[in-house]
Amino acid sequence: MQALHHDDPPRIGPHVTLGRLDDEPEHTAAERRFIVRGADGERTFLLRIPRHGTDPTRWAIEAEGTRRLSIPGFLPVEEVGGGPAELPWCTAPYVPALPLPAALRAHGGPLPGPVVQALGAALARTLATAHAQGVTHAGLSPAAVLLTADGPRLSCFGAVRAAAPDGEHRSGLPGLDSGSLAPEQAAGGRPRPPGDVYALGAVLAYAATGHTVPERDELPGFLREPVTACLSRDPARRPQAQQLFPHPEPAAHAATVLDTATPSPIPLPASVVVALAHQSAQVLAAELPVPAHRIDR
């Protein structure tokens, strides 16, 4: 958990702000993410608001769209709030989470090959499930991937759609990672599944090398072909999500898993597990400010 900045709100809606989830200028998320506590002081949430420069109305539409989804691996939305006089916000139940750039910093560099491969399989499964339901995430980037003990969760849903309407160029707009933005989306094209696949290739390249646009020789052998295919400038030449990192079909008794919001666990390096535990301890130790009208007896 990062310390609040001087311009961060002490309260958002009925929630008291404890700290920032991340503070990564080189991989800024498409939204501002805070760890907050409910007004009763008992429940903790991950709360998100649009970042500076983002149209709050378009952002709120995407937040409400997420609330209506139940896709394993998407960060769920429990409540959407805000009004004419305040920024829109949305909440998810808090679990210790590290954005992918923070995980690389905690680990001291790119993640080990087996972790990247497991991450790729989990994210490909998440996208395949979404695409099968006619849903395009349209916001995948390194900062959008949150690593938790239960598996990766995707935040920043609809960031490309929120940045600008179809038909308007999106290159260089706030909150969009240029290395993860498919060329057709940068040019104003409607976000479609091939754009998610392009972003997945960039995310895996980042996890394995520390940047989203590596040279082919920088990639570990198992990633060269899939990442190169994902990053094709021609959407028609990219694979579909279900074709990446094949995994066995789920058993019949586990079919209901696809109807829940439970992500797929992946092995995490000890350094990342320690960072998650440290964040959890910080949140547990955080104290709410005492209201001015309260008098202890």
JOKA-V555387 format. One record per residue. N is the residue number from 1. SS is DSSP state (@ for helix, = for strand, . for the rest). PSI is psi in whole degrees, 0 to 359 (NA if undefined). Layout:
BEGIN
n->{N,N}
ss->{SS,SS}
psi->{PSI,PSI}
END
This chain:
BEGIN
n->{1,2,3,4,5,6,7,8,9,10,11,12,13,14,15,16,17,18,19,20,21,22,23,24,25,26,27,28,29,30,31,32,33,34,35,36,37,38,39,40,41,42,43,44,45,46,47,48,49,50,51,52,53,54,55,56,57,58,59,60,61,62,63,64,65,66,67,68,69,70,71,72,73,74,75,76,77,78,79,80,81,82,83,84,85,86,87,88,89,90,91,92,93,94,95,96,97,98,99,100,101,102,103,104,105,106,107,108,109,110,111,112,113,114,115,116,117,118,119,120,121,122,123,124,125,126,127,128,129,130,131,132,133,134,135,136,137,138,139,140,141,142,143,144,145,146,147,148,149,150,151,152,153,154,155,156,157,158,159,160,161,162,163,164,165,166,167,168,169,170,171,172,173,174,175,176,177,178,179,180,181,182,183,184,185,186,187,188,189,190,191,192,193,194,195,196,197,198,199,200,201,202,203,204,205,206,207,208,209,210,211,212,213,214,215,216,217,218,219,220,221,222,223,224,225,226,227,228,229,230,231,232,233,234,235,236,237,238,239,240,241,242,243,244,245,246,247,248,249,250,251,252,253,254,255,256,257,258,259,260,261,262,263,264,265,266,267,268,269,270,271,272,273,274,275,276,277,278,279,280,281,282,283,284,285,286,287,288,289,290,291,292,293,294,295,296,297}
ss->{.,=,.,.,.,.,.,.,.,.,=,=,.,.,=,=,=,=,=,=,.,.,.,.,@,@,@,.,.,.,=,=,=,=,=,=,=,.,.,.,.,.,.,=,=,=,=,=,=,=,.,.,.,.,.,@,@,@,@,@,@,@,@,@,@,@,@,.,.,.,.,.,.,=,.,.,.,.,=,=,=,=,=,.,.,=,=,=,=,=,=,=,=,.,.,.,.,=,=,@,@,@,@,@,@,@,@,.,.,.,.,.,@,@,@,@,@,@,@,@,@,@,@,@,@,@,@,@,@,@,@,@,.,.,.,.,.,.,.,.,.,@,@,@,=,=,=,=,.,.,=,=,=,=,.,.,.,.,@,@,@,@,@,.,.,.,.,.,.,.,.,.,.,.,.,.,.,@,@,@,.,.,@,@,@,@,.,.,.,.,.,.,@,@,@,@,@,@,@,@,@,@,@,@,@,@,@,@,@,.,.,.,.,.,.,@,@,@,.,.,@,@,@,@,@,@,@,@,@,@,.,.,.,.,@,@,@,.,.,.,@,@,@,.,.,.,.,.,.,.,.,@,@,@,@,@,@,@,@,.,.,.,.,.,.,.,.,.,.,@,@,@,@,@,@,@,@,@,@,@,@,@,@,@,@,.,.,.,.,.,.,.,.,.,.,.,.}
psi->{129,151,150,148,165,333,9,143,134,335,146,113,227,7,143,128,125,320,175,148,321,162,76,88,332,345,62,134,165,1,160,130,128,151,123,164,143,165,332,353,7,326,143,142,158,115,141,141,160,144,165,135,353,139,114,328,314,321,317,324,318,322,317,324,321,321,331,356,155,84,124,128,345,139,119,155,122,320,143,131,188,172,188,330,2,161,148,155,161,155,153,149,136,133,147,130,142,125,150,317,322,326,320,323,319,325,343,18,190,153,155,151,312,327,316,319,317,321,316,317,319,315,322,321,318,312,320,319,316,314,325,337,8,21,130,126,312,44,10,132,170,317,338,344,118,122,128,169,338,359,171,144,141,122,192,32,131,17,323,317,323,331,320,150,159,141,345,139,140,356,131,3,151,137,355,123,113,327,342,357,118,144,320,330,323,326,358,6,155,131,129,167,321,332,324,321,319,313,324,317,319,320,315,324,318,314,327,338,341,359,158,346,72,163,149,320,343,337,143,155,319,345,345,310,310,319,318,319,317,323,14,138,341,113,327,341,355,147,164,156,321,347,350,139,64,142,157,148,140,148,157,320,347,6,330,344,326,347,8,175,25,123,175,120,147,155,139,145,152,324,323,320,318,318,322,319,321,317,315,318,320,316,318,326,345,136,142,146,142,125,147,332,354,135,119,138,NA}
END
